[in-house]
Amino acid sequence: MATTSWKDGTPIEPAAIDLSAYSCPEQLERLGPRRLTGALMWFGFAEQVLPKNGVQLSRRLFATKGVQLEEITEDFFDDFDETYTPIIQPQFLDLRNITRQSQLEELGQLRLKAALKSLGLKSGGHLRDLSARLFATRGVPREKLPESFFPNKHGHRSTSRRIAKKKEMAKDMEQNELVTDFLNTLKPDRRGGRAGNNRSAAATNYRGANNRSSGPKRGILKNAGTVPVLLQSSAQ
């Protein structure tokens, strides 16, 4: 089988790679584009039709794992999707023999994602993020893991905070409406009538709203501490 030249002019020797030792494309990617190109050329593919990107090369080569040699023809990659998203099934990983984070990185993203899924933890991020998250679980009970390790959709504490925030916003809106109504009663009555009764009723509502509210009296608006003073002086 003839050799071809690489970018620097040096020839590429077609050479097979034992794929049984690799469990994901990320592990193959560490070999580099030159080595991956040579492995694909061993199957008979011309260098000119192969991608130059290490990610694409590793995915193509990994796709040949377990495939009979006679089935790998020139059109084997015609319908190959370079951006495929593999289906990752949860798979437990024994960490008792893992002493360094770099050992986990050698397993590749897919294997780490599967291990994190088996623990019910977040499985997104780069290789370093995945390995750090999984390595941090060694010898740590699940209930003592940081909340950031768990998916947000299962974070009950986050949901409770959101509900409490919405209730607080609704309460503030209700109080702001009372302020607006009260200020409107202080405007001169263009019809020449008296607004005393309206002012008295609005003031009663204002005082009642503050009396019903729990906690320290901080006025109607959070960021307008002078409003109650203004209302009191106007009412006088």
Secondary structure, 3 states (H helix, E strand, C coil): CCCEECCCCCEECCCCCCHHHCCCHHHHHCCCHHHHHHHHHHCCCCHHHCCCCHHHHHHHHHHCCCCCHHHCCCCCCCCCCCCCCCCCCCCCCCCCCCCCHHHHHCCCHHHHHHHHHHCCCCCCCCHHHHHHHHHCCCCCCHHHCCHHHCCHHHCHHHHHHHHHHHHHHHHHHHHHHHHHHHHHHCCCCCCCCCCHHHHHHHHHHHHHHHHHCCCCCCCCCCCCCCHHHHHHHHHC
